Amino acid sequence: MNKLTSYSRPQTLWLVILRLLIGWHFLYEGLVKLFSSSWTAYPYLMDSRGFLADFFHTIAENAEFLAFSNYVNIYGLTLVGLGLILGCFSRYASIGGIVFLSLYYLSHIPYIGANSMMPTEGSYLWIDKNLIEIGALMVLIYFPTSHIIGFDRYISRLLKRKTA
């Protein structure tokens, strides 16, 4: 048995479930934005606080940057979600998810006195759901399951045949 498939059944099960849950979160966020004709990242970007606020405000205030940001959010979130759910290029999907979540975190860093116009689910100090989900995606990068249950299993077999 190789190192990629040496997990116990419960380990494999819960790692796959973690991958599916995070994948669903990304996919749903992307699809909601895709099917909402009025969705834009503008309010979220303009609500940015902290040391990178000017960067995010610049994106929101420039029509081309905003259009690009909207496009990348919609289709990027959807592709990350599909990649994780299907176990297809899941390492890249996890890295993409980490990039998205890092940008979301940096635009709204939870610190004492941070006031946001966007609705929040609780009170956070430094650690929020974005940072926790980044940690979970790191777990999926270092404990991959898509080569066990997912399309990556078949992709790696095809690549091995072509190189053999």
DSSP file with accessible surface (Angstrom, degrees, kcal/mol):
  #  RESIDUE AA STRUCTURE BP1 BP2  ACC     N-H-->O    O-->H-N    N-H-->O    O-->H-N    TCO  KAPPA ALPHA  PHI   PSI    X-CA   Y-CA   Z-CA
    1    1 A M              0   0  192      0, 0.0     5,-0.1     0, 0.0     2,-0.1   0.000 360.0 360.0 360.0 130.6    0.0    0.0    0.0
    2    2 A N    >   -     0   0   84      1,-0.1     3,-1.2     3,-0.0     4,-0.2  -0.327 360.0-101.8 -82.0 170.9    1.5    3.4   -0.9
    3    3 A K  G >  S+     0   0  187      1,-0.3     3,-0.9     2,-0.2    -1,-0.1   0.790 117.2  61.4 -64.2 -27.7    1.5    6.4    1.4
    4    4 A L  G 3  S+     0   0   62      1,-0.2    -1,-0.3     2,-0.1     3,-0.2   0.762 113.2  35.1 -70.2 -24.3   -1.4    8.1   -0.3
    5    5 A T  G <  S+     0   0   44     -3,-1.2    -1,-0.2     1,-0.1    -2,-0.2   0.146  85.1 102.9-116.5  20.8   -3.7    5.2    0.5
    6    6 A S    <   +     0   0   67     -3,-0.9     2,-0.2    -4,-0.2    -1,-0.1   0.145  51.2 118.5 -93.8  23.7   -2.5    4.1    3.9
    7    7 A Y        -     0   0   36     -3,-0.2     2,-0.0     1,-0.1    -3,-0.0  -0.573  69.0-111.6 -82.7 152.7   -5.3    5.8    5.9
    8    8 A S     >  -     0   0   55     -2,-0.2     4,-2.8     1,-0.1     5,-0.2  -0.313  35.8-102.5 -71.3 166.8   -7.6    3.7    8.1
    9    9 A R  H  > S+     0   0  225      1,-0.2     4,-3.0     2,-0.2     5,-0.2   0.927 123.1  48.1 -59.8 -46.7  -11.2    3.5    6.9
   10   10 A P  H  > S+     0   0   79      0, 0.0     4,-2.6     0, 0.0     5,-0.3   0.910 112.0  50.3 -62.3 -38.5  -12.4    6.1    9.5
   11   11 A Q  H  > S+     0   0  104      2,-0.2     4,-2.4     1,-0.2     5,-0.2   0.946 113.4  45.4 -61.5 -47.1   -9.6    8.4    8.6
   12   12 A T  H  X S+     0   0   18     -4,-2.8     4,-2.6     2,-0.2     5,-0.3   0.937 112.8  51.4 -61.3 -46.7  -10.4    8.1    4.9
   13   13 A L  H  X S+     0   0   93     -4,-3.0     4,-2.6    -5,-0.2    -2,-0.2   0.943 113.8  42.1 -56.4 -51.2  -14.2    8.6    5.6
   14   14 A W  H  X S+     0   0  164     -4,-2.6     4,-2.4     1,-0.2    -1,-0.2   0.850 113.5  51.8 -73.2 -30.3  -13.8   11.7    7.6
   15   15 A L  H  X S+     0   0   23     -4,-2.4     4,-2.4    -5,-0.3    -1,-0.2   0.912 112.2  46.8 -69.0 -39.2  -11.2   13.3    5.3
   16   16 A V  H  X S+     0   0   13     -4,-2.6     4,-2.8    -5,-0.2    -2,-0.2   0.924 112.1  50.4 -66.5 -42.8  -13.5   12.7    2.3
   17   17 A I  H  X S+     0   0   49     -4,-2.6     4,-2.8    -5,-0.3     5,-0.2   0.931 110.1  50.3 -60.7 -43.2  -16.4   14.1    4.3
   18   18 A L  H  X S+     0   0   51     -4,-2.4     4,-2.4     2,-0.2     5,-0.3   0.935 111.2  49.0 -59.1 -44.9  -14.3   17.2    5.2
   19   19 A R  H  X S+     0   0    8     -4,-2.4     4,-2.6     1,-0.2    -2,-0.2   0.918 112.9  47.4 -60.9 -43.4  -13.4   17.6    1.5
   20   20 A L  H  X S+     0   0   68     -4,-2.8     4,-2.8     2,-0.2    -2,-0.2   0.906 111.4  50.2 -67.0 -41.4  -17.0   17.3    0.4
   21   21 A L  H  X S+     0   0  111     -4,-2.8     4,-2.2     2,-0.2    -2,-0.2   0.937 114.9  42.4 -63.9 -46.6  -18.2   19.8    3.1
   22   22 A I  H  X S+     0   0    9     -4,-2.4     4,-2.3    -5,-0.2     5,-0.2   0.915 114.0  53.1 -66.5 -40.3  -15.7   22.4    2.1
   23   23 A G  H  X S+     0   0    0     -4,-2.6     4,-3.0    -5,-0.3     5,-0.2   0.917 108.6  49.4 -59.1 -44.0  -16.3   21.7   -1.6
   24   24 A W  H  X S+     0   0  146     -4,-2.8     4,-3.0     2,-0.2     5,-0.3   0.917 108.2  54.1 -61.8 -42.4  -20.0   22.2   -1.1
   25   25 A H  H  X S+     0   0   64     -4,-2.2     4,-2.1     1,-0.2    -2,-0.2   0.941 114.1  41.0 -57.7 -48.2  -19.4   25.5    0.7
   26   26 A F  H  X S+     0   0    3     -4,-2.3     4,-2.4     2,-0.2    -2,-0.2   0.932 115.8  49.6 -66.4 -46.8  -17.3   26.8   -2.2
   27   27 A L  H  X S+     0   0   22     -4,-3.0     4,-2.8    -5,-0.2     5,-0.2   0.941 112.5  47.1 -59.0 -47.5  -19.6   25.5   -4.9
   28   28 A Y  H  X S+     0   0  125     -4,-3.0     4,-2.7    -5,-0.2     5,-0.2   0.923 110.8  51.5 -63.1 -42.8  -22.7   26.9   -3.3
   29   29 A E  H  X S+     0   0   68     -4,-2.1     4,-1.6    -5,-0.3    -1,-0.2   0.906 113.0  46.4 -60.7 -41.1  -21.1   30.3   -2.7
   30   30 A G  H  X S+     0   0    0     -4,-2.4     4,-2.4    47,-0.2    -2,-0.2   0.928 113.7  47.1 -66.4 -44.1  -20.1   30.4   -6.4
   31   31 A L  H  X S+     0   0   52     -4,-2.8     4,-2.7     2,-0.2    -2,-0.2   0.879 107.9  55.2 -68.1 -38.0  -23.5   29.3   -7.7
   32   32 A V  H  X S+     0   0   64     -4,-2.7     4,-0.6    -5,-0.2    -1,-0.2   0.929 112.7  43.7 -59.3 -42.8  -25.4   31.8   -5.5
   33   33 A K  H >< S+     0   0   26     -4,-1.6     3,-0.6    -5,-0.2     6,-0.3   0.900 112.6  53.0 -69.5 -38.9  -23.3   34.5   -7.0
   34   34 A L  H 3< S+     0   0   58     -4,-2.4    -2,-0.2     1,-0.2    -1,-0.2   0.914 113.7  41.6 -62.0 -43.8  -23.7   33.1  -10.6
   35   35 A F  H 3< S+     0   0  160     -4,-2.7     2,-0.8    -5,-0.1    -1,-0.2   0.461  96.9  84.3 -89.7  -0.1  -27.5   32.9  -10.4
   36   36 A S    X<  -     0   0   43     -4,-0.6     3,-1.8    -3,-0.6    -1,-0.1  -0.875  61.8-165.7-101.8 103.8  -27.9   36.3   -8.7
   37   37 A S  T 3  S+     0   0  130     -2,-0.8    -1,-0.1     1,-0.3    -4,-0.0   0.727  86.9  50.6 -63.6 -19.3  -27.9   38.8  -11.5
   38   38 A S  T 3  S+     0   0  101     -3,-0.1    -1,-0.3     2,-0.0     2,-0.1   0.465  81.5 121.6 -98.0   0.1  -27.4   41.7   -9.0
   39   39 A W    <   +     0   0   67     -3,-1.8     2,-0.3    -6,-0.3    31,-0.0  -0.376  30.1 159.6 -69.7 139.2  -24.5   40.2   -7.1
   40   40 A T        -     0   0   44     -2,-0.1     4,-0.3     1,-0.0    27,-0.1  -0.980  45.6-132.3-151.2 151.4  -21.3   42.2   -7.0
   41   41 A A  S  > S+     0   0    6     -2,-0.3     4,-2.8    25,-0.2     5,-0.3   0.519  81.8 102.9 -78.8  -4.7  -18.2   42.2   -4.7
   42   42 A Y  H  > S+     0   0  106      1,-0.2     4,-2.7     2,-0.2     5,-0.2   0.890  79.0  43.8 -50.4 -54.9  -18.5   46.0   -4.4
   43   43 A P  H  > S+     0   0   67      0, 0.0     4,-1.4     0, 0.0    -1,-0.2   0.916 115.5  49.4 -62.5 -37.8  -20.1   46.3   -0.9
   44   44 A Y  H  4 S+     0   0   64     -4,-0.3     4,-0.3     1,-0.2    -2,-0.2   0.932 113.6  45.6 -64.3 -45.2  -17.8   43.6    0.5
   45   45 A L  H >< S+     0   0   11     -4,-2.8     3,-1.3     1,-0.2    -1,-0.2   0.903 112.4  50.3 -65.5 -41.1  -14.7   45.3   -0.9
   46   46 A M  H 3< S+     0   0   52     -4,-2.7    -1,-0.2    -5,-0.3    -2,-0.2   0.745 105.3  58.3 -70.9 -21.4  -15.8   48.8    0.2
   47   47 A D  T 3< S+     0   0    5     -4,-1.4    -1,-0.3    -5,-0.2    -2,-0.2   0.484  80.0 127.7 -83.8  -3.4  -16.4   47.4    3.7
   48   48 A S    <   -     0   0    1     -3,-1.3     2,-0.3    -4,-0.3    60,-0.2  -0.230  37.5-173.7 -58.0 139.6  -12.8   46.3    4.0
   49   49 A R  B     +a  108   0A  83     58,-1.6    60,-0.5    57,-0.1     3,-0.3  -0.888  35.8  44.3-127.9 162.5  -10.9   47.4    7.0
   50   50 A G  S >  S-     0   0   35     -2,-0.3     3,-1.7     1,-0.2     4,-0.3  -0.495 104.0 -33.2 101.8-168.7   -7.3   47.2    8.1
   51   51 A F  T 3  S+     0   0  157      1,-0.3     3,-0.2    -2,-0.2    -1,-0.2   0.659 135.1  45.4 -71.0 -16.4   -3.9   47.6    6.5
   52   52 A L  T 3> S+     0   0   49     54,-0.4     4,-2.0    -3,-0.3     3,-0.3   0.272  78.5 107.9-105.8  11.4   -5.0   46.4    3.0
   53   53 A A  H <> S+     0   0   11     -3,-1.7     4,-2.9     1,-0.2     5,-0.2   0.894  75.8  54.7 -57.5 -41.9   -8.3   48.4    2.9
   54   54 A D  H  > S+     0   0  128     -4,-0.3     4,-2.3     1,-0.2    -1,-0.2   0.896 106.8  52.0 -60.6 -39.4   -6.9   50.8    0.3
   55   55 A F  H  > S+     0   0  107     -3,-0.3     4,-1.7     2,-0.2    -1,-0.2   0.947 113.3  43.0 -60.1 -49.0   -6.1   47.9   -2.0
   56   56 A F  H  X S+     0   0   10     -4,-2.0     4,-2.1     1,-0.2    -2,-0.2   0.876 112.8  52.8 -68.6 -35.6   -9.6   46.4   -1.8
   57   57 A H  H  X S+     0   0   39     -4,-2.9     4,-2.3    -5,-0.2    -1,-0.2   0.892 106.1  54.5 -65.7 -37.9  -11.2   49.8   -2.1
   58   58 A T  H  X S+     0   0   76     -4,-2.3     4,-1.1    -5,-0.2    -2,-0.2   0.911 107.6  49.7 -61.9 -41.8   -9.2   50.4   -5.3
   59   59 A I  H >< S+     0   0   28     -4,-1.7     3,-0.6     1,-0.2     7,-0.4   0.942 112.8  47.2 -60.9 -46.1  -10.5   47.2   -6.8
   60   60 A A  H 3< S+     0   0    4     -4,-2.1    -2,-0.2     1,-0.2    -1,-0.2   0.863 111.9  49.5 -65.4 -35.6  -14.1   48.2   -5.9
   61   61 A E  H 3< S+     0   0  128     -4,-2.3     2,-0.6    -5,-0.1    -1,-0.2   0.607  97.0  76.5 -84.8 -10.6  -13.8   51.7   -7.3
   62   62 A N  S <X S-     0   0   54     -4,-1.1     4,-2.9    -3,-0.6     5,-0.2  -0.892  71.6-149.8-103.3 119.6  -12.3   50.6  -10.7
   63   63 A A  H  > S+     0   0   71     -2,-0.6     4,-2.4     1,-0.2     5,-0.2   0.873  96.0  46.3 -57.9 -41.8  -14.9   49.2  -13.0
   64   64 A E  H  > S+     0   0  137      2,-0.2     4,-2.4     1,-0.2    -1,-0.2   0.921 114.5  46.6 -69.0 -43.7  -12.5   46.8  -14.8
   65   65 A F  H  > S+     0   0  108      2,-0.2     4,-2.8     1,-0.2    -2,-0.2   0.908 113.7  49.3 -63.1 -41.1  -10.9   45.5  -11.6
   66   66 A L  H  X S+     0   0   26     -4,-2.9     4,-2.9    -7,-0.4   -25,-0.2   0.928 110.2  49.7 -65.0 -44.4  -14.4   45.1  -10.1
   67   67 A A  H  X S+     0   0   58     -4,-2.4     4,-2.4    -5,-0.2    -2,-0.2   0.920 113.3  47.2 -60.4 -42.7  -15.7   43.2  -13.1
   68   68 A F  H  X S+     0   0  141     -4,-2.4     4,-2.9     2,-0.2     5,-0.2   0.927 111.8  50.4 -63.8 -43.9  -12.6   40.9  -13.0
   69   69 A S  H  X S+     0   0   19     -4,-2.8     4,-2.5     1,-0.2    -2,-0.2   0.913 110.9  48.9 -60.5 -43.4  -13.0   40.4   -9.3
   70   70 A N  H  X S+     0   0   27     -4,-2.9     4,-2.6     2,-0.2     5,-0.2   0.937 113.1  47.4 -60.8 -47.0  -16.7   39.5   -9.7
   71   71 A Y  H  X>S+     0   0  142     -4,-2.4     4,-2.5    -5,-0.2     5,-0.5   0.938 113.1  47.3 -60.9 -48.6  -15.8   37.0  -12.5
   72   72 A V  H  X5S+     0   0   52     -4,-2.9     4,-2.1     1,-0.2     5,-0.5   0.908 113.2  49.5 -63.5 -40.6  -13.0   35.4  -10.6
   73   73 A N  H  X5S+     0   0   18     -4,-2.5     4,-2.0    -5,-0.2     5,-0.3   0.958 114.2  43.9 -61.9 -51.0  -15.1   35.1   -7.5
   74   74 A I  H  X5S+     0   0   24     -4,-2.6     4,-1.6    -5,-0.2    -2,-0.2   0.967 125.9  29.1 -60.7 -56.1  -18.1   33.5   -9.3
   75   75 A Y  H  X5S+     0   0   97     -4,-2.5     4,-2.6    -5,-0.2     5,-0.2   0.846 119.7  54.2 -81.2 -31.3  -16.2   31.0  -11.4
   76   76 A G  H  X<S+     0   0   17     -4,-2.1     4,-2.7    -5,-0.5     5,-0.2   0.943 110.4  46.0 -66.1 -47.2  -13.2   30.5   -9.1
   77   77 A L  H  X S+     0   0    4     -4,-2.0     4,-2.4    -5,-0.5   -47,-0.2   0.917 114.1  49.8 -60.7 -41.9  -15.4   29.6   -6.2
   78   78 A T  H  X S+     0   0   17     -4,-1.6     4,-2.6    -5,-0.3    -2,-0.2   0.931 112.7  45.9 -63.5 -45.4  -17.5   27.3   -8.4
   79   79 A L  H  X S+     0   0  119     -4,-2.6     4,-2.8     2,-0.2    -2,-0.2   0.898 111.7  51.2 -67.3 -39.5  -14.4   25.5   -9.8
   80   80 A V  H  X S+     0   0   10     -4,-2.7     4,-2.3     2,-0.2     5,-0.2   0.947 112.2  48.2 -60.5 -46.3  -12.8   25.1   -6.4
   81   81 A G  H  X S+     0   0    0     -4,-2.4     4,-2.7    -5,-0.2     5,-0.2   0.935 113.1  46.2 -60.6 -46.2  -16.0   23.6   -5.1
   82   82 A L  H  X S+     0   0   68     -4,-2.6     4,-2.9     1,-0.2     6,-0.3   0.913 111.1  53.2 -63.5 -42.2  -16.3   21.2   -8.0
   83   83 A G  H  X>S+     0   0    9     -4,-2.8     5,-2.0     1,-0.2     4,-1.0   0.911 113.4  42.7 -59.9 -42.1  -12.7   20.2   -7.8
   84   84 A L  H  <5S+     0   0    0     -4,-2.3    -2,-0.2     3,-0.2    -1,-0.2   0.927 116.2  46.8 -71.7 -44.1  -13.1   19.3   -4.1
   85   85 A I  H  <5S+     0   0   46     -4,-2.7    -2,-0.2     1,-0.2    -3,-0.2   0.934 120.4  38.0 -63.9 -45.2  -16.4   17.5   -4.4
   86   86 A L  H  <5S-     0   0   78     -4,-2.9    65,-2.3    -5,-0.2    -1,-0.2   0.606 104.7-126.1 -81.8 -12.1  -15.3   15.5   -7.5
   87   87 A G  T  <5 +     0   0    0     -4,-1.0    65,-2.7    63,-0.3     2,-0.6   0.899  60.7 146.6  66.1  39.3  -11.8   14.9   -6.2
   88   88 A C  S   <S-     0   0   33     -5,-2.0    -1,-0.2    -6,-0.3    -2,-0.1  -0.949  77.4 -19.5-116.3 115.3  -10.5   16.4   -9.4
   89   89 A F  S  > S+     0   0  112     -2,-0.6     4,-2.4    -3,-0.1     3,-0.2   0.904  86.1 165.9  53.5  42.3   -7.2   18.3   -9.2
   90   90 A S  H  >  +     0   0    8      1,-0.2     4,-2.7     2,-0.2     5,-0.2   0.796  64.6  58.5 -66.6 -28.2   -8.1   18.6   -5.6
   91   91 A R  H  > S+     0   0  120      2,-0.2     4,-2.3     1,-0.2    -1,-0.2   0.950 111.4  42.8 -63.7 -44.5   -4.6   19.8   -4.5
   92   92 A Y  H  > S+     0   0  168     -3,-0.2     4,-2.8     2,-0.2    -2,-0.2   0.884 113.1  52.6 -67.3 -37.8   -5.0   22.8   -6.9
   93   93 A A  H  X S+     0   0   10     -4,-2.4     4,-2.7     2,-0.2    -2,-0.2   0.915 109.7  49.4 -63.1 -41.0   -8.6   23.3   -5.8
   94   94 A S  H  X S+     0   0    2     -4,-2.7     4,-2.4     2,-0.2    -2,-0.2   0.921 111.6  48.0 -64.5 -43.1   -7.4   23.4   -2.1
   95   95 A I  H  X S+     0   0   80     -4,-2.3     4,-2.3     2,-0.2    -2,-0.2   0.928 112.0  50.1 -63.7 -43.3   -4.7   25.9   -3.0
   96   96 A G  H  X S+     0   0   22     -4,-2.8     4,-2.5     1,-0.2    -2,-0.2   0.916 110.0  50.8 -59.6 -42.7   -7.2   28.0   -4.9
   97   97 A G  H  X S+     0   0    0     -4,-2.7     4,-2.9     1,-0.2     5,-0.2   0.907 108.3  52.0 -62.0 -39.5   -9.5   27.8   -1.9
   98   98 A I  H  X S+     0   0   27     -4,-2.4     4,-2.6     2,-0.2    -1,-0.2   0.910 108.7  51.2 -64.1 -39.4   -6.7   29.0    0.4
   99   99 A V  H  X S+     0   0   81     -4,-2.3     4,-2.2     2,-0.2    -2,-0.2   0.954 112.5  45.6 -62.9 -49.2   -6.0   31.9   -1.9
  100  100 A F  H  X S+     0   0   23     -4,-2.5     4,-2.5     1,-0.2    -2,-0.2   0.955 115.3  46.3 -57.3 -51.8   -9.7   33.0   -1.8
  101  101 A L  H  X S+     0   0    3     -4,-2.9     4,-2.8     1,-0.2    -1,-0.2   0.864 109.9  54.3 -63.4 -34.9  -10.0   32.5    1.9
  102  102 A S  H  X S+     0   0   40     -4,-2.6     4,-2.9    -5,-0.2    -1,-0.2   0.920 109.9  47.0 -64.1 -42.3   -6.8   34.4    2.6
  103  103 A L  H  X S+     0   0   75     -4,-2.2     4,-1.8     2,-0.2    -2,-0.2   0.917 113.0  48.7 -66.0 -40.9   -8.0   37.4    0.6
  104  104 A Y  H  X S+     0   0   40     -4,-2.5     4,-1.0     2,-0.2    -2,-0.2   0.913 113.6  47.7 -63.4 -42.3  -11.4   37.3    2.4
  105  105 A Y  H >< S+     0   0   34     -4,-2.8     3,-0.8     1,-0.2    -2,-0.2   0.944 111.6  49.0 -62.9 -48.5   -9.6   37.1    5.7
  106  106 A L  H >< S+     0   0   53     -4,-2.9     3,-0.5     1,-0.2   -54,-0.4   0.779 108.5  54.4 -65.9 -25.0   -7.2   40.0    4.8
  107  107 A S  H 3< S+     0   0    1     -4,-1.8   -58,-1.6     1,-0.2    -1,-0.2   0.749 124.5  23.5 -79.0 -21.6  -10.1   42.2    3.7
  108  108 A H  B << S-a   49   0A  30     -4,-1.0    -1,-0.2    -3,-0.8    -2,-0.2  -0.444  78.3-178.1-141.1  61.3  -11.9   41.7    7.0
  109  109 A I    <   -     0   0   20    -60,-0.5     2,-1.0    -3,-0.5    -3,-0.1  -0.469  29.5-126.6 -65.0 127.1   -9.3   40.8    9.7
  110  110 A P        +     0   0   15      0, 0.0    16,-3.9     0, 0.0     2,-0.3  -0.660  50.2 146.2 -81.1 104.6  -11.1   40.3   13.0
  111  111 A Y    >   -     0   0   79     -2,-1.0     3,-2.2    14,-0.2    13,-0.1  -0.883  58.1 -72.7-131.8 166.1   -9.4   42.5   15.5
  112  112 A I  T 3  S+     0   0  141     -2,-0.3     3,-0.1     1,-0.3    13,-0.1  -0.377 120.7  15.9 -61.5 128.7  -10.6   44.4   18.6
  113  113 A G  T 3  S+     0   0   59      1,-0.3     2,-0.5    -2,-0.1    -1,-0.3   0.423  85.7 144.5  87.9  -1.4  -12.6   47.4   17.5
  114  114 A A    <   -     0   0   36     -3,-2.2     2,-0.5   -65,-0.0    -1,-0.3  -0.595  30.0-167.3 -73.2 120.3  -13.1   46.2   13.9
  115  115 A N        -     0   0  126     -2,-0.5     2,-0.4    -3,-0.1     3,-0.0  -0.946   4.5-173.0-111.8 131.7  -16.5   47.3   12.8
  116  116 A S        -     0   0   49     -2,-0.5     4,-0.1     2,-0.2   -68,-0.1  -0.957  26.9-152.6-125.5 140.7  -18.0   45.9    9.7
  117  117 A M  S    S+     0   0  161     -2,-0.4    -1,-0.1   -70,-0.2     3,-0.1   0.694  78.0  91.4 -79.0 -21.1  -21.2   46.8    7.9
  118  118 A M  S    S-     0   0   60    -71,-0.1    -2,-0.2     1,-0.1     2,-0.0  -0.496  93.0-101.1 -73.4 144.3  -21.4   43.2    6.6
  119  119 A P        -     0   0  125      0, 0.0     2,-0.3     0, 0.0    -1,-0.1  -0.373  40.5-158.7 -65.7 140.3  -23.4   40.8    8.8
  120  120 A T        -     0   0  101     -4,-0.1     3,-0.1    -3,-0.1    -4,-0.0  -0.844  20.4-139.3-117.7 161.2  -21.3   38.6   11.0
  121  121 A E  S    S-     0   0  143     -2,-0.3     2,-0.3     1,-0.1    -1,-0.1   0.471  77.2 -27.0 -95.4  -8.1  -22.1   35.3   12.6
  122  122 A G  S    S-     0   0   34      2,-0.0     2,-0.5     0, 0.0    -1,-0.1  -0.970  79.7 -63.4-177.0-168.1  -20.4   36.0   15.9
  123  123 A S        -     0   0  128     -2,-0.3     2,-0.3    -3,-0.1     0, 0.0  -0.924  51.4-177.1-107.4 123.9  -17.6   37.8   17.6
  124  124 A Y        -     0   0   88     -2,-0.5     2,-0.4   -13,-0.1     4,-0.1  -0.886  21.0-163.7-122.0 151.2  -14.1   36.9   16.5
  125  125 A L  S    S-     0   0   85      2,-0.5     2,-2.2    -2,-0.3   -14,-0.2  -0.931  77.9 -42.0-134.2 107.2  -10.6   38.0   17.6
  126  126 A W  S    S+     0   0  138    -16,-3.9     2,-0.6    -2,-0.4   -15,-0.1  -0.122 126.5  75.1  70.6 -43.3   -7.9   37.1   15.0
  127  127 A I        +     0   0   96     -2,-2.2    -2,-0.5   -18,-0.1     2,-0.2  -0.890  58.5 155.4-104.3 124.0   -9.4   33.6   14.3
  128  128 A D     >  -     0   0   12     -2,-0.6     4,-2.2    -4,-0.1     3,-0.2  -0.743  59.7 -82.5-133.1-175.9  -12.6   33.4   12.2
  129  129 A K  H  > S+     0   0   93      1,-0.2     4,-2.5    -2,-0.2     5,-0.2   0.830 124.8  58.0 -62.9 -29.9  -14.2   30.9    9.9
  130  130 A N  H  > S+     0   0   19      2,-0.2     4,-2.1     1,-0.2    -1,-0.2   0.938 108.3  44.9 -64.8 -44.8  -12.0   31.8    7.0
  131  131 A L  H  > S+     0   0   54     -3,-0.2     4,-2.0     2,-0.2    -2,-0.2   0.893 113.2  50.9 -67.1 -37.8   -8.8   31.0    8.9
  132  132 A I  H  X S+     0   0  110     -4,-2.2     4,-2.2     2,-0.2    -2,-0.2   0.924 110.4  49.0 -65.5 -41.6  -10.3   27.8   10.2
  133  133 A E  H  X S+     0   0   24     -4,-2.5     4,-2.5     1,-0.2    -2,-0.2   0.865 106.8  56.1 -69.2 -31.5  -11.3   26.7    6.7
  134  134 A I  H  X S+     0   0   24     -4,-2.1     4,-2.2     2,-0.2    -1,-0.2   0.938 107.8  49.5 -60.8 -44.9   -7.8   27.6    5.5
  135  135 A G  H  X S+     0   0   35     -4,-2.0     4,-2.0     1,-0.2    -2,-0.2   0.911 109.7  50.5 -60.0 -41.5   -6.5   25.1    8.2
  136  136 A A  H  X S+     0   0   21     -4,-2.2     4,-2.0     1,-0.2    -1,-0.2   0.901 109.2  50.9 -65.8 -38.4   -8.9   22.5    7.0
  137  137 A L  H  X S+     0   0    0     -4,-2.5     4,-1.8     2,-0.2    -1,-0.2   0.871 106.8  54.9 -67.1 -34.1   -7.8   22.9    3.4
  138  138 A M  H  X S+     0   0   70     -4,-2.2     4,-2.2     2,-0.2    -1,-0.2   0.910 105.7  52.6 -63.0 -40.1   -4.1   22.5    4.6
  139  139 A V  H  X S+     0   0   59     -4,-2.0     4,-2.0     1,-0.2    -2,-0.2   0.938 108.5  50.6 -58.9 -43.6   -5.1   19.2    6.2
  140  140 A L  H  < S+     0   0   10     -4,-2.0    -1,-0.2     1,-0.2    -2,-0.2   0.828 108.4  52.4 -67.0 -30.0   -6.6   18.1    2.8
  141  141 A I  H  < S+     0   0   10     -4,-1.8    -1,-0.2     1,-0.2    -2,-0.2   0.930 117.3  37.1 -68.5 -43.2   -3.4   19.1    1.0
  142  142 A Y  H  < S+     0   0  157     -4,-2.2    -2,-0.2     1,-0.3    -1,-0.2   0.628 125.9  38.5 -88.3 -12.6   -1.2   17.0    3.3
  143  143 A F  S  < S-     0   0  104     -4,-2.0    -1,-0.3    -5,-0.2    -2,-0.1  -0.595  85.7-172.5-130.8  70.0   -3.7   14.2    3.8
  144  144 A P        +     0   0   16      0, 0.0    -3,-0.1     0, 0.0  -128,-0.1  -0.327  20.2 174.3 -71.0 144.3   -5.2   13.8    0.3
  145  145 A T    >>  +     0   0    2     -5,-0.2     4,-3.0  -130,-0.1     3,-1.9   0.451  60.2  89.9-121.4  -8.1   -8.1   11.5   -0.4
  146  146 A S  T 34 S+     0   0    0      1,-0.3     7,-1.2     2,-0.2     6,-0.3   0.727  84.6  58.2 -69.0 -17.6   -8.8   12.3   -4.0
  147  147 A H  T 34 S+     0   0   64      5,-0.2    -1,-0.3  -143,-0.1     3,-0.2   0.575 115.4  37.5 -82.7  -9.2   -6.4    9.5   -5.1
  148  148 A I  T <4 S+     0   0   31     -3,-1.9     2,-0.5     1,-0.3    -2,-0.2   0.801 136.2  13.6-101.1 -53.1   -8.5    7.1   -3.1
  149  149 A I  S  < S+     0   0   88     -4,-3.0    -1,-0.3  -137,-0.1     2,-0.2  -0.916 112.8  52.2-128.9 100.7  -12.0    8.4   -3.8
  150  150 A G  S >> S-     0   0   17     -2,-0.5     3,-1.1    -3,-0.2     4,-0.5  -0.840  93.8 -76.1 155.6 171.0  -12.2   10.9   -6.6
  151  151 A F  H >> S+     0   0  108    -65,-2.3     4,-2.4     1,-0.3     3,-0.5   0.731 114.6  74.7 -69.6 -21.8  -11.3   11.6  -10.2
  152  152 A D  H 3> S+     0   0   12    -65,-2.7     4,-2.7    -6,-0.3    -1,-0.3   0.827  87.7  63.9 -59.9 -27.7   -7.6   12.2   -9.3
  153  153 A R  H <> S+     0   0   93     -7,-1.2     4,-1.3    -3,-1.1    -1,-0.2   0.928 109.1  37.8 -59.5 -44.8   -7.4    8.4   -8.9
  154  154 A Y  H <X S+     0   0  122     -4,-0.5     4,-2.2    -3,-0.5    -2,-0.2   0.859 114.1  54.8 -78.0 -35.1   -8.2    8.0  -12.6
  155  155 A I  H  X S+     0   0   43     -4,-2.4     4,-2.4     1,-0.2    -2,-0.2   0.931 108.2  49.1 -63.7 -44.4   -6.2   11.0  -13.7
  156  156 A S  H  X S+     0   0   25     -4,-2.7     4,-2.2     1,-0.2    -1,-0.2   0.880 109.8  52.3 -65.8 -34.9   -3.0    9.7  -12.0
  157  157 A R  H  X S+     0   0  107     -4,-1.3     4,-1.9    -5,-0.2    -1,-0.2   0.912 110.0  48.5 -64.8 -42.7   -3.5    6.3  -13.6
  158  158 A L  H  X S+     0   0   95     -4,-2.2     4,-1.9     1,-0.2    -2,-0.2   0.910 111.8  49.1 -63.3 -41.9   -3.7    7.9  -17.0
  159  159 A L  H  X S+     0   0  103     -4,-2.4     4,-1.6     1,-0.2    -2,-0.2   0.880 109.1  52.5 -66.2 -37.2   -0.6    9.9  -16.4
  160  160 A K  H  X S+     0   0  133     -4,-2.2     4,-1.1     1,-0.2    -1,-0.2   0.886 108.6  50.9 -65.6 -38.4    1.3    6.9  -15.2
  161  161 A R  H  < S+     0   0  179     -4,-1.9    -1,-0.2     1,-0.2    -2,-0.2   0.893 109.6  50.1 -64.7 -40.7    0.3    5.0  -18.4
  162  162 A K  H  < S+     0   0  177     -4,-1.9    -1,-0.2     1,-0.2    -2,-0.2   0.814 113.8  44.6 -69.1 -30.5    1.5    7.8  -20.6
  163  163 A T  H  <        0   0  122     -4,-1.6    -1,-0.2    -5,-0.1    -2,-0.2   0.612 360.0 360.0 -87.4 -13.8    4.9    8.1  -18.8
  164  164 A A     <        0   0  116     -4,-1.1    -3,-0.0    -3,-0.2    -4,-0.0  -0.313 360.0 360.0 -83.7 360.0    5.4    4.3  -18.8
